[in-house]
């Protein structure tokens, strides 16, 4: 059950409504630096952080319960004084429309009001839905979905521990997760490892023929990922010896597959990658999202047209009333990102 539309207003620099419509498997947002592309992904993460509708048509939360929600948001990296549009008291208004099979759409609306007198209030509303059993099943299924955001630091949702914030492209926590899915007795989890290995075989022209293996060192209680070439004499090459670009791609693919999130957002996947590697990464993202073991939808912010997939992209443009997003044909992407200058 994919997302069909997402809208947000009143969040950070969004003074007017931002709308992502006709959303596909991979959605790419282009725009200038400091215009608010990352804020769109943060708004989506905020929505899913409060995704506990309990199938009620409409309800409000304030008082003590609102304070608990506030503490929860702060523990998840949201700063309330930075969430609302600066200098204004407009509420944050968000909505997500679900595409239910053979049924009318279901729209979930959420607003947050920050009043000086009454504090933070949450309003939830379910629209465009009748008492339809199939739609309720669709909604219940959606309420179990998770959202993850991979930032430019390549950490996921700020959940890395302080010890993992050392400058390591593929951190130990991620290597341990890879080893766990490789050794999992659950077929659905082991399939993630198989997909991880198969996608990395697309880099044979860079690494040569071979495959990646996950190993665990009992003495040090540390996991590692190694590339084992087919040529003789066989040797195992630790991942930290590989080039930084390949390591970055490996870390990104690993995070997509070890995560349990159904919807994953990635900030600027092209960072430090040659254009040909960007194109290859796009093909891998497409393969992952079409598989049954990866995330259902992927959302990207980017300055490169290499990640275009589908029939359109989202152009974020500055106006006097704040940024807006326009739905544009895919062929316009190189002109919008100015990759056609030569």
N, C-alpha and C positions, 0 to 999 in steps of 0.2 A: 504494500500500500504506500505509494510514493506521495510526496508533498506536491501539490499543484500550484499553490500560490502562498507567498509570505509577504506581509506588509508590516511596517513599523513607522511610528510617528512619535516625536517627543523624546526619543532616546539620544542622548549626547547632542550631536550637531544636526539631528534630523528635525528641523522645524516644520517641514512639510512631509507628507506621507511618501515613504519609499516602498515601492512595490516590485517584487519579483513574481512575474506571472508566467504561465505556460512552462513550468519548470520541468526539465528533463532529467536524465540519469546523471549528467555532469553539467553543472551550471557555473559559468565563468563571469566574474564581475571585473571589468576593466575601468580604470580611471587614474587621474593624476595622483601624485603623492599627497597625503594629508587631506584628502577629500572625504574620507569616511568609509572606505571599502571594508576595513576591518571591523568597523562598528556594526555593519550589517550582520557579519558572522557572530559578533558578540551579542547582538539582539536576539538572534536565533538561539544562541546558547542560553540566554536569559529565559526565553520562552520555555525551553525544555527543562530548565531548572525548576520551574514552577508548574510542571505538567502533572497535576494530580486532580483531575476534574471529578473523579468519582461519579461520572455519568450524570451529573446534575445539569439541568438546563441553565440555571443561573444562580450564582451565590456570591456573597461578599465576605471578605475577611478583614477585620480590623482589630484594634485593641491588643490584648496579650498575644493572640495568635499571630497577628501581624508582626509583632516584635520577634517572635520565633522565626518567621519567614525572613525577616531582616537579618537576623543572626546567621541563618542558613546561607543567604546570599553573600554575606561578608566572608563567610568561611570558604565560599567557592570563588573568591577573587573579585566580587563585585563591590565597588565603593559607591554607596548610595548618593553621596554628595557629588559624584561625577557622572551618575547615570542620567539624570534629568538635564534637559537643555539648559545651558548656562544662562542665568539672568531671567529665567521664565519659570512659571509655576504650572505649565501645561502638563497633563498626565502623560505617561508613556502608554501608548496604545499599540497593541500588536494583534495580528490574526494569522492563523494558518488554515489553509483549505486542503482537505484530504481528498484524494481521488479513490473513491470506493468502487469496486468492480460492480458493473450493472446496476448501480444505485446512484441517486442524486448525491452531489457533493455534501460534505460535512465541514462546517467552518467553526473553528474555536477562536474566541476573542478573549483577550486579556488586557486589562488596564491597571496601571499602578499610579496612585495619586499620592503626592507627598505634600501634605498640608502642614503649615506651621502649628496650627492648633490641635488637629486630630492625629497628626503623625501619618504613617504610611498605611494606605488602604489598597487592598487587592480586589478587583472585580472580575469575575469569570462569567462568560456567556457562551452558550452553544446555540448556533443559528443554522438555518437552512436544513433542519432535520426534523422529521416526524418521528412518531413512536414506531419506528420500523426496526424489526428484529435484526435484519441484515446490517442496517446502519449502526445499530448499537454494537453489533459484533465488530464492525469496522472500527468504531471508536475505542472499544475495549482493547482491540489489537494495537491501536496506535498508542494508547496510554502506557504500553509496555516498552515502547521504543526509546532508544537512547541517542543522545547527540554528543559528539566530541569535536573539539576544535584543536587543530595542530597549528601552533603559532610559528612565527618566523624563527624562534629559538629551537623549533622542532620538538618542544615538550608538548605534552597533551593535557590541555585544561589546567595547567599549573598544578598538577598532582605529583610531579617529581619531588622526591625528598631533597633536602639540602645537600646530602652526600652525592646525589646524582647530578648536581648542577656543575660538576667539573667539566672542563672543555673536552668532551668526548662525543664524537658524532653519533656513535652507536653505544649508548650507555649500558652499564651492566644490567640494570633492571630490564631493559628491552631484550638483551641477550638471554637472560633467564626465561623470559616469556617465550621466546622462540624455541628454546630447548624444551620447555614444557609442552608446547603444541606438537613438537616433533615426536615426543614420547607419550602423547596422550592416547589412552585406550579408546576414547570416543571418536568414532569415524568422522563426525562433523567437524571436530576440532583438528584432527590429523589432516583433513582435507585442506585446511588453511596452510599447513606446512607444505603440502604437495603443490599448492598454487604458488606459494612463495618461491619454491625451488624452480618451478617451471617458468615463472615470469622472469627470473634472473638469468635464465638461459638465453634471453634475448641480447645479452651482452657478451656473447661468445666472441664477437669480433674485437672486443676490447680485452677480455680476460683469457680467451682461448677456450677450447672445449674442456668441460669439466662440470662439477656441480658443487653447491654449497652444502656443508654439513655443520650441524650444531653439536658441540661437545661440552662435557662438564668435567671440570677438574676437582676431584674430591678433596685433595689436600688444601686447596685454597677456597673451596666452595664458590667457585666462579665459573660462569659459562662463557663460551666463546663461539664465534662463527668463523668458519674457515672455508677457503676455496680449495678444492682438490682437483687439480688438472688430470686429464686422462693420459697425458704423455708420461713415459717412464724416464727416469725413476720417479715414482709417485711421491709427491710431497704435499704438505698441507700449508696453505698460506693464510696466516691470521688476517682478519678483516682490517685491523689497524695498519697493515702494510699497504693495503690497496689505496688508490687515489682518493682524495677527499670527495670528488664529485660522485664516484661510484658508492662510497660510503654513505653519502647523503641520500642517494636514491634508495639504497638498501634499507636505511633507517626509516625512510618515509613509507616504503612498501610494507615493512615489518609492522609499523604502527597501525597501518590500515587493516592488517590481517589479524593482529593479536587483540585488537580492540573488539569489544562486544557491541559497539555503537552501530546503529542502523543508518545513521546520517552522520557524515564526517565532513568537516570544513577544513581546508588547508590554506594558509596564507602564503602566497607567492612561491609555489613549488619550483619555479625556475631559478631560484637563488643559486648562484655559483655554478650553474650548469651551462655547458655549451648548447647551442640551439639544437644540434642533432640529438643530444641526450634529452632535451626537453620534449622533442617529438616522440622519442621512444618511451619516455615516462608517460606521455599522454596515452599512448597505445596500451600501456600496462594498466593505467587507471581505468581505461575503458574495459579491459579484460576483467579486472577485479570487480567492477560494479555490475557486470553482466553475469558473474558467477553467483552461485547460490551460497557461498561462504563468506563473501565480502560485504561491505556496506551497501545499502540499497540505493543511496544517492550520495554524490560528492559535490561539495560547493567550494569553489576556488575564487581567490582574488589574485589578479595577475597583471603584469605589464607586458606580457608576451602573447602573441597570437598563436603560439605553438599548441596551446591546450584547448583550442576550439573543438567542440564536439557537438554535433547536432545541426540544427538549422539556424540558430541565433546565439547572440551573446548579450550581456547586460552592460550598457555604457553608462557610467556614473559621471554626471556633469554638474559643475558648480553653477548656481544661480544666486540672485540677490537674496532669495528666501531660503538659502541652504541647498544642499545637493539634491538632485533627483536622479532616477534611474530610467533609462530608455531601453526598450526591447528592440534590438537591431539585427538585420540580416548578417549571417556569418561572414559573407564576403566583404563586409565593411570593417572587420576586425583589424586587419593590417593597417588600414588608413587611420583608424581611431587610435591605435597604439603607436602610430608613426613608424612602423617597421617597413614602410614602403619608400623611405627617403632616398634610397639609392636609385 
